[in-house]
């Protein structure tokens, strides 16, 4: 081997080891390649990543030891060297050893895992803020009972991207109209339920995943370590549109959160004022257009129907009695 070849080989081996050790110690280094868990943003998510890395290392060590021993035995005791197969049966010592070692390894993994699980389930210690999360087909509703704020959060990815008529954006199917906003560094208690079918509220970077079951109120909690946008999805499998009800959590500083709550309240008051209002025809037309835009998102701008969503134009609802039409819209 020539000197430049040798230098290149040594360089490649050094890079490989540097990459491997970096991958083992730092989840972030390997997160950039999209293979590892997402960078944690809450104490629980940090613990989950730590456990994941620790157990991966244990698996790697077992892999190397077991296969190393196996290949060494096959090679060193091969028939061509004159070795003969042993014919013994039942060795009490071996049976005890190969039961005890895996048992101890499992206990070693179970102790830290259980500690983390208990922390995840501990919703008893006082929370700074409570948010009720309700799953609907196919959106989320968030309620802040202490602040009198509630709203729906729906997918905001344009229909054209879903139907491959437009280029898919960076946050394809992971973007919503109204994100759920939480203050940084505060313990947020989430009460999770559903209104129709089972859903699952999952935000990996906050280390939260909880089933949302109609008639049950599940609890979970999170503390966001730093401001940021954390994206998740409904993690329920059965049902056609769980993949179209993403979750976006905005973690902001306390003063921004207070501002946001104020703005939400002002909006709610404006909406309440609309109820007793005498509407002019022009106002009604403008309001109607806004409402209709929501129908158009699925049924098409001209009511022509899109994919599984039926045509509105000429349908019984559109041409039948006005009372039935109002009932379905409401
Ligand atoms: Cu769902």
Boltz pocket constraint, residues with backbone or C-beta under 6 A from the ligand:
constraints:
  - pocket:
      binder: B
      contacts: [[A, 135], [A, 136], [A, 198], [A, 199], [A, 200], [A, 234], [A, 235], [A, 236], [A, 241], [A, 242], [A, 245]]
      max_distance: 6.0
